[in-house]
Amino acid sequence: MGYARAHGVALRGAVGHLVDVQADVSPGLVGVTLVGRADSVLAEGRDRVRMAIINSELEWPATKRITVLLSPADLRKGGSHYDLS
């Protein structure tokens, strides 16, 4: 499988920084991994996104490895607004 890409914005004061969000679904150890200085609120986003997909009557890839990359890696990301991207 390929990967999906979306964009989000990290706000630091009044300055917005573009954040590239890439998701890859591939064979491997089952789970969801967040890469790129994600805080604990984003870790909770795994469950929010999974429930949104299931409640939309779409299939969650329960037998695959999901890796989500948030770049740039040097920018700290926090908040639930990344759930949409």
C-alpha positions in Angstrom: 0.0 0.0 0.0 1.0 3.6 -0.5 0.7 6.4 2.0 -1.6 9.3 2.4 -0.6 13.0 2.9 -2.5 15.9 4.5 -1.5 19.2 6.0 -2.2 20.9 9.3 -1.0 24.0 11.1 0.9 24.3 14.3 0.2 27.6 16.0 3.0 29.2 18.1 1.6 32.5 19.3 0.3 34.4 16.3 2.6 32.5 13.9 1.3 29.4 12.0 3.7 26.7 10.9 2.7 24.2 8.1 2.8 20.6 9.3 2.9 17.7 6.8 1.0 14.7 8.1 1.8 11.4 6.3 0.1 8.1 7.1 1.3 4.7 6.0 -0.5 1.4 6.3 1.7 -1.6 5.8 2.2 -5.2 6.9 4.0 -5.7 10.2 3.4 -5.6 13.9 -0.1 -4.4 14.5 -0.4 -0.9 16.1 -0.4 2.8 15.5 2.9 4.7 15.8 3.2 8.5 15.9 6.5 10.0 14.8 7.6 13.7 15.1 7.4 15.2 18.6 3.8 14.4 19.3 2.5 15.1 22.8 0.1 13.0 24.9 -3.0 14.7 23.5 -2.0 13.4 20.0 -1.5 9.9 21.4 -5.1 10.0 22.6 -6.1 11.0 19.1 -5.4 7.5 17.9 -8.5 6.4 19.7 -10.6 9.3 18.5 -9.6 8.7 14.9 -10.2 5.0 15.1 -13.7 5.5 16.6 -14.5 8.1 13.9 -13.6 5.7 11.1 -15.5 2.8 12.6 -18.6 5.0 13.3 -18.5 6.2 9.7 -19.0 2.5 8.7 -15.5 2.3 7.2 -13.0 -0.5 7.8 -10.2 0.1 10.3 -7.1 -1.8 9.2 -6.9 -4.0 12.4 -4.3 -6.4 11.0 -1.9 -3.8 9.7 0.8 -1.5 11.0 -0.1 2.2 10.8 2.7 4.8 11.0 1.8 8.5 11.2 4.6 11.0 10.5 4.3 14.6 11.6 6.9 16.8 10.1 8.9 19.0 10.6 10.3 16.9 13.4 11.9 19.8 15.3 8.5 21.5 15.9 6.6 20.3 19.0 3.0 19.4 18.1 0.1 19.4 20.5 -3.7 19.7 20.5 -6.5 17.7 19.1 -6.8 19.8 15.9 -4.4 17.3 14.1 -7.1 14.6 14.3 -8.8 15.9 11.1 -5.6 15.8 9.0 
